[in-house]
Amino acid sequence: MSTVEADLDRVLALAKSQRPDPEGWSLAVDRSWLQRSFFRPGVATLLHARSDGQLGACAFVCEPAPEASGPITVTSMLQGEEHLWPEQLEWIEERIAEAAPTPAQIVSENLTDAETRRWAAAGYDLVFEELAMECSLAGDLPPVRWPPGTAILEWDAGAPSASFEVYQAAFRSRPGFPGWSQSEWIDSLTSEEIFLPSASFCAVHDAKPIGFVVCGTGWIGQVGVDPGYRRMGLATALVTEARARMRALGIGVAYLHVNRNNPAGLATWQHLGWRECGRRGRLERAVTSDATDTI
């Protein structure tokens, strides 16, 4: 086994030891994701080995991919080795200083209150947080109740462009809307191997796209409903149909992410039987003002 493969296995073991248990919902325990993210050119690595050879902590500072622009990203993991944090933080800050003026983002795929407090003490604010939620597909699923006159457009029969139309109507007024082109949006949802076209589709009414769901294997990736067709049970129908299709493929549990600052969405998912199983988040350097009053 190569050194890279051995280190990858040790990072994966450390990720799996985190709490809450990340198995199933966190990218941190996806070996291929770890390899693509942290074992590539442009990544500085710090590994803290215990006496048994396994890792007690690790950190990665990643430059943007050559074809991309944006901030450097930082990920750290600690599991019962809190005394290593000062050394880890010093190493991270040195790498960030070397990359200046490029900004840095802290990315956590298994966020905890303890991690948030560590970064806050170092001057970083939590600027984005999502809850991971799970739902068993065992047992009886509720019947799918479509609004009258609804038809389904499958992914291989025109659903991508129709879904993009709904996506723009549903999300473009929200803060931080990325303004992607149709091809960029579709690629963001379908480029990974887990994309599941058989559970991804668009609902139409009188030939007008009104709602969509895009899924991966065991994942509800994105759901959108045209504002003019909300409060009609359409989102519930989209998700229930997607769950039924996944179960028919032998998938036992489904996961999704919901933004922490979306209490209405969170309440809807909980009402449909989903429960919180973890958190992920992004932190950025707190902005302070040196401005002084002038007379």
Phi, psi and omega per residue, in radians:
M1 nan 2.331 -3.132
S2 -1.243 2.847 3.106
T3 -1.061 -0.719 3.125
V4 -1.074 -0.791 3.137
E5 -1.099 -0.702 3.128
A6 -1.137 -0.756 3.117
D7 -1.142 -0.683 3.107
L8 -1.069 -0.745 3.106
D9 -1.090 -0.679 -3.139
R10 -1.211 -0.685 3.084
V11 -1.119 -0.722 3.129
L12 -1.097 -0.724 3.124
A13 -1.107 -0.711 3.103
L14 -1.119 -0.764 3.131
A15 -1.051 -0.716 -3.118
K16 -1.216 -0.344 -3.130
S17 -1.471 -0.126 -3.115
Q18 -1.205 2.740 3.075
R19 -2.238 2.403 0.078
P20 -1.146 2.752 -3.087
D21 -0.957 2.061 -3.072
P22 -1.484 -0.041 -3.042
E23 -1.044 2.299 3.055
G24 1.675 -0.691 -2.991
W25 -1.994 -0.327 -3.011
S26 -1.810 2.378 3.044
L27 -1.084 -0.375 -3.099
A28 -1.091 -0.349 3.125
V29 -1.907 0.312 3.038
D30 -1.683 1.888 -3.029
R31 -1.037 -0.728 -3.119
S32 -1.176 -0.623 3.094
W33 -1.161 -0.755 3.091
L34 -1.022 -0.751 -3.113
Q35 -1.144 -0.789 3.134
R36 -1.147 -0.624 -3.026
S37 -1.430 -0.729 -2.921
F38 -2.059 -0.220 -3.126
F39 -2.022 1.117 -3.120
R40 -2.544 2.877 3.068
P41 -1.023 2.570 3.097
G42 1.548 0.191 3.141
V43 -2.048 2.155 3.025
A44 -1.588 2.383 -2.979
T45 -2.210 2.380 3.031
L46 -2.205 2.062 3.139
L47 -2.057 2.200 3.078
H48 -1.826 1.901 -3.125
A49 -1.610 2.463 3.016
R50 -1.451 3.098 -3.112
S51 -1.121 -0.413 3.131
D52 -1.533 0.067 3.124
G53 1.583 -0.283 3.095
Q54 -1.396 2.883 -3.076
L55 -1.550 2.410 2.985
G56 -1.735 -0.355 -3.141
A57 -2.846 2.765 3.044
C58 -2.742 2.783 3.097
A59 -2.590 2.584 3.132
F60 -2.361 2.350 3.027
V61 -2.089 2.026 -2.937
C62 -1.986 2.164 2.977
E63 -1.265 2.677 3.045
P64 -1.032 2.617 3.050
A65 -1.010 2.633 -3.065
P66 -0.927 -0.609 -3.092
E67 -1.538 0.020 -3.080
A68 -2.010 2.908 3.026
S69 -2.246 2.927 3.131
G70 2.262 -2.959 -3.065
P71 -1.344 2.834 2.892
I72 -1.316 2.649 -3.131
T73 -2.050 2.518 -3.090
V74 -2.173 2.308 3.042
T75 -2.310 2.340 3.082
S76 -2.312 2.652 3.070
M77 -2.340 2.387 3.032
L78 -2.353 2.400 3.089
Q79 -2.428 1.651 3.129
G80 1.261 0.289 -3.121
E81 -2.218 0.886 -3.049
E82 -1.060 -0.454 -3.131
H83 -1.160 -0.257 3.129
L84 -1.475 -0.176 -3.047
W85 -1.044 -0.811 -3.135
P86 -0.990 -0.754 3.121
E87 -1.155 -0.727 3.129
Q88 -1.095 -0.793 -3.137
L89 -1.092 -0.751 3.125
E90 -1.045 -0.754 3.124
W91 -1.104 -0.756 3.137
I92 -1.097 -0.811 -3.116
E93 -1.097 -0.607 3.087
E94 -1.131 -0.731 3.131
R95 -1.157 -0.695 3.115
I96 -1.117 -0.727 3.128
A97 -1.092 -0.660 3.126
E98 -1.132 -0.513 -3.091
A99 -1.555 -0.095 -3.107
A100 -0.983 2.537 0.134
P101 -1.557 0.201 3.111
T102 -1.064 2.215 -3.130
P103 -1.216 2.851 -3.129
A104 -2.152 2.532 3.010
Q105 -2.134 2.431 3.028
I106 -1.665 2.186 -3.097
V107 -2.069 2.215 3.102
S108 -2.165 2.207 3.097
E109 -1.683 0.067 3.030
N110 -2.643 1.249 -3.000
L111 -1.277 2.425 3.067
T112 -2.256 2.874 3.087
D113 -1.085 -0.675 -3.130
A114 -1.085 -0.730 3.123
E115 -1.156 -0.729 3.115
T116 -1.045 -0.721 3.130
R117 -1.157 -0.697 3.132
R118 -1.051 -0.834 -3.106
W119 -1.224 -0.605 3.102
A120 -1.088 -0.717 3.115
A121 -1.135 -0.427 3.118
A122 -1.577 0.024 3.060
G123 1.710 0.405 -3.123
Y124 -2.044 2.372 3.133
D125 -1.793 2.528 3.022
L126 -1.327 2.007 -3.066
V127 -1.895 -0.208 -3.136
F128 -2.693 2.340 3.118
E129 -2.539 2.343 3.039
E130 -2.134 2.535 3.015
L131 -1.673 2.353 2.984
A132 -1.558 2.333 -3.127
M133 -2.238 2.611 -3.118
E134 -2.282 2.731 3.134
C135 -2.596 2.233 3.090
S136 -1.228 2.462 3.088
L137 -1.749 0.114 3.109
A138 -1.369 2.854 3.110
G139 1.342 -2.949 -3.093
D140 -1.401 2.309 3.026
L141 -1.645 2.583 3.112
P142 -1.132 2.690 3.102
P143 -1.156 2.629 3.092
V144 -1.467 2.142 -3.129
R145 -2.026 1.716 3.132
W146 -1.453 2.519 2.981
P147 -0.980 2.510 -3.113
P148 -0.932 2.398 3.097
G149 1.504 0.105 -3.117
T150 -1.439 2.403 3.029
A151 -2.171 2.794 -3.075
I152 -1.930 2.301 3.070
L153 -1.898 2.033 -3.076
E154 -1.308 2.831 -3.043
W155 -1.083 -0.627 -3.113
D156 -1.548 0.188 -3.112
A157 -2.280 0.640 3.056
G158 1.839 -0.006 -3.086
A159 -1.130 -0.616 -3.094
P160 -0.987 -0.895 -3.106
S161 -1.215 -0.631 3.104
A162 -1.157 -0.697 3.130
S163 -1.154 -0.631 3.121
F164 -1.111 -0.646 3.095
E165 -1.052 -0.748 3.103
V166 -1.191 -0.737 3.140
Y167 -0.943 -0.818 -3.140
Q168 -1.118 -0.757 -3.131
A169 -1.149 -0.621 -3.039
A170 -1.420 -0.551 -2.931
F171 -2.115 -0.208 -2.977
R172 -1.177 -0.341 3.125
S173 -1.494 -0.076 -3.103
R174 -1.429 2.547 3.085
P175 -1.020 2.426 3.105
G176 1.418 0.161 3.115
F177 -0.995 2.196 -2.981
P178 -1.282 -0.319 -3.133
G179 1.185 0.552 -3.136
W180 -1.134 2.665 2.935
S181 -1.294 2.960 3.134
Q182 -1.020 -0.785 -3.106
S183 -1.155 -0.650 3.125
E184 -1.150 -0.742 -3.141
W185 -1.131 -0.812 -3.136
I186 -1.082 -0.742 -3.142
D187 -1.107 -0.650 -3.133
S188 -1.097 -0.455 -3.086
L189 -1.773 -0.329 -2.976
T190 -2.118 -0.013 -3.028
S191 -1.353 -0.369 -3.122
E192 -1.414 2.719 -3.106
E193 -1.099 -0.436 -3.066
I194 -1.368 -0.123 -3.132
F195 -0.912 2.350 -3.041
L196 -2.131 1.547 -3.089
P197 -1.092 -0.494 -3.103
S198 -1.234 -0.263 3.084
A199 -2.001 0.321 3.131
S200 -2.098 2.270 -3.032
F201 -2.870 3.014 -3.129
C202 -2.214 2.403 3.049
A203 -1.631 2.403 -3.141
V204 -2.242 2.654 3.092
H205 -2.366 2.068 -3.051
D206 0.903 0.782 3.099
A207 1.245 0.055 3.108
K208 -1.702 2.186 3.064
P209 -1.131 2.263 -3.064
I210 -2.197 -0.266 3.140
G211 -2.930 2.699 -3.139
F212 -2.596 2.818 2.969
V213 -2.484 2.372 3.063
V214 -2.098 2.248 -3.022
C215 -2.170 2.702 2.896
G216 -2.002 3.091 3.131
T217 -1.108 1.886 -3.120
G218 1.384 0.213 -3.084
W219 -2.346 2.375 2.874
I220 -1.579 1.865 -3.032
G221 -1.368 -0.848 3.137
Q222 -2.756 2.463 3.083
V223 -2.240 2.370 3.093
G224 -2.485 2.519 3.115
V225 -2.303 2.309 3.073
D226 -0.977 2.325 -3.097
P227 -0.927 -0.537 -3.132
G228 -1.307 -0.111 -3.093
Y229 -2.158 0.370 3.098
R230 -1.424 2.895 -3.122
R231 1.068 0.528 3.090
M232 -2.096 0.126 -3.128
G233 1.432 0.198 -3.057
L234 -1.211 -0.769 3.135
A235 -1.056 -0.738 3.102
T236 -1.066 -0.740 3.136
A237 -1.139 -0.742 3.134
L238 -1.039 -0.831 -3.091
V239 -1.228 -0.687 3.131
T240 -1.108 -0.738 3.099
E241 -1.116 -0.733 3.119
A242 -1.105 -0.734 3.099
R243 -1.065 -0.748 -3.140
A244 -1.103 -0.703 3.132
R245 -1.168 -0.681 3.112
M246 -1.165 -0.745 3.122
R247 -1.076 -0.666 3.114
A248 -1.083 -0.382 3.097
L249 -1.572 0.052 3.110
G250 1.583 0.207 3.128
I251 -1.452 2.278 -3.023
G252 -1.689 -0.437 -3.107
V253 -2.413 2.446 3.080
A254 -2.021 2.605 -3.133
Y255 -2.236 2.802 3.014
L256 -2.747 2.917 3.037
H257 -2.000 2.475 3.038
V258 -2.360 2.386 -3.103
N259 -1.124 2.389 -3.135
R260 -1.004 -0.609 -3.088
N261 -1.561 0.444 3.088
N262 -2.105 1.231 -3.059
P263 -1.091 -0.560 3.124
A264 -1.145 -0.768 3.096
G265 -1.104 -0.724 3.127
L266 -1.068 -0.765 3.136
A267 -1.096 -0.669 3.125
T268 -1.099 -0.829 -3.132
W269 -1.100 -0.725 3.118
Q270 -1.095 -0.690 3.105
H271 -1.086 -0.543 -3.134
L272 -1.502 0.067 3.043
G273 1.751 0.166 3.115
W274 -1.544 2.585 3.126
R275 -2.275 2.613 3.136
E276 -1.200 2.349 3.115
C277 -2.243 -0.096 3.118
G278 3.092 -3.110 -3.109
R279 -2.472 2.674 3.001
R280 -2.400 2.695 -3.066
G281 -2.828 3.009 3.111
R282 -2.342 2.381 -3.134
L283 -2.153 2.604 3.123
E284 -2.372 2.753 3.141
R285 -1.003 2.275 3.110
A286 -1.099 2.402 3.140
V287 -1.608 2.174 3.092
T288 -2.044 2.637 -3.123
S289 -1.844 2.300 3.075
D290 -1.741 0.137 -3.071
A291 -1.156 2.520 3.088
T292 -2.135 2.682 3.130
D293 -1.177 2.516 3.053
T294 -2.114 2.628 -3.139
I295 -1.918 nan nan
